[in-house]
Amino acid sequence: MKIKLIKELTINNECISTEETFEAKKIKPRSSTVELTTLQGNVVRVFHYEYEEVLS
């Protein structure tokens, strides 16, 4: 699934912008929490209230 963040996140001195689109996958089939890999290679878990799904 493709997602966009609703608000900017800062993790390990990396600012993740709301303008970027990420490829993400659910951590479990029934979960709404997803995991994505940032441009610097950090793996981040994002909760349902922090992202919106992008239709492609």
One Martini backbone bead per residue (centre of mass of N, CA, C, O) as a GRO file, in nm:
protein
   56
    1MET     BB    1   0.100   0.033   0.016
    2LYS     BB    2   0.023   0.373  -0.007
    3ILE     BB    3   0.160   0.660   0.174
    4LYS     BB    4   0.083   0.949   0.381
    5LEU     BB    5   0.156   1.187   0.590
    6ILE     BB    6   0.003   1.411   0.814
    7LYS     BB    7   0.273   1.440   0.977
    8GLU     BB    8   0.567   1.522   1.083
    9LEU     BB    9   0.868   1.334   1.135
   10THR     BB   10   1.123   1.261   1.392
   11ILE     BB   11   1.403   1.037   1.321
   12ASN     BB   12   1.719   1.026   1.375
   13ASN     BB   13   1.752   1.321   1.237
   14GLU     BB   14   1.488   1.264   1.057
   15CYS     BB   15   1.278   1.417   0.825
   16ILE     BB   16   0.939   1.340   0.763
   17SER     BB   17   0.742   1.412   0.508
   18THR     BB   18   0.418   1.495   0.373
   19GLU     BB   19   0.511   1.478   0.056
   20GLU     BB   20   0.573   1.188   0.081
   21THR     BB   21   0.579   0.862  -0.062
   22PHE     BB   22   0.504   0.534   0.066
   23GLU     BB   23   0.593   0.207   0.111
   24ALA     BB   24   0.369  -0.016   0.280
   25LYS     BB   25   0.314  -0.243   0.565
   26LYS     BB   26   0.154  -0.450   0.750
   27ILE     BB   27   0.231  -0.608   1.051
   28LYS     BB   28  -0.069  -0.716   1.041
   29PRO     BB   29  -0.359  -0.809   0.901
   30ARG     BB   30  -0.548  -0.651   1.143
   31SER     BB   31  -0.380  -0.404   1.123
   32SER     BB   32  -0.308  -0.035   1.108
   33THR     BB   33  -0.016  -0.078   1.127
   34VAL     BB   34   0.284   0.043   0.974
   35GLU     BB   35   0.568  -0.017   0.758
   36LEU     BB   36   0.865   0.179   0.684
   37THR     BB   37   1.113   0.310   0.459
   38THR     BB   38   1.339   0.534   0.452
   39LEU     BB   39   1.581   0.706   0.280
   40GLN     BB   40   1.800   0.622   0.524
   41GLY     BB   41   1.682   0.319   0.632
   42ASN     BB   42   1.458   0.352   0.825
   43VAL     BB   43   1.243   0.178   1.038
   44VAL     BB   44   0.887   0.254   1.052
   45ARG     BB   45   0.619   0.303   1.267
   46VAL     BB   46   0.271   0.363   1.179
   47PHE     BB   47  -0.016   0.501   1.269
   48HIS     BB   48  -0.340   0.559   1.165
   49TYR     BB   49  -0.320   0.881   1.262
   50GLU     BB   50  -0.042   0.938   1.063
   51TYR     BB   51  -0.205   0.835   0.802
   52GLU     BB   52  -0.269   0.801   0.443
   53GLU     BB   53  -0.411   0.662   0.180
   54VAL     BB   54  -0.297   0.605  -0.154
   55LEU     BB   55  -0.411   0.620  -0.464
   56SER     BB   56  -0.295   0.438  -0.778
   0.00000   0.00000   0.00000
